[in-house]
Amino acid sequence: MPIILFLVLVALVATFGFWGTLKAIIGAAGVIILLVFLVVAALAILGALLFRR
């Protein structure tokens, strides 16, 4: 499995260049972090609403 990821990374660098690939990876990580933050915030709001009842 890691060799497939490495080959995909090599293909991305060859297609878009190093900096384009780096921006894409950082952007994907940022989206994942924002989604996790959104889920945590939603759970916190839901917990606060249920706790007040």
N, C-alpha and C positions, 0 to 999 in steps of 0.2 A: 504493500500500500504506500509506504513512503516514497518508493521510486516513482510511482504514478504522480504523486504530488510534486516531486522534483521535476518530472518531465513537463507537467502542466506549467510550473513556474518558469521553466526554461522557455517554453513556447510563448508565454506571456511577455517575457523580457524580449524575446526575439521579435514579437509582433509590435508591442507598444513602447519598447525601450525601458530602461531601468527605472527612470523617474516616474513614468506613467504607471508601471507595475507597482512601484512603492506607494504611489498615491492611491491606487485601487485597493491595495491591501490595508493601508491605514484607514481608508474610507469604510471598508467593510468592517473592520474592527470597531470603528466609531459607531456604525449603525447597530452593531450587536450590543455595544455598551449602552447606547441610548435605549434600545429595546428592553434591556435588563433594568435600567433605571425606571422606565415607564411601568414595567410590571411591578417593581418594588413600590413605586409611588401609588399605583392602583391598589395593591394589597394593603398599604398603610392607610389609605383613605377608607377602604372597606372595613379594615379592622377598627378604625376609629368610629365609624358609623355603627358597627355591631357592638362595640364596647359601651357606647352611650345608652344603648337600649336597656 
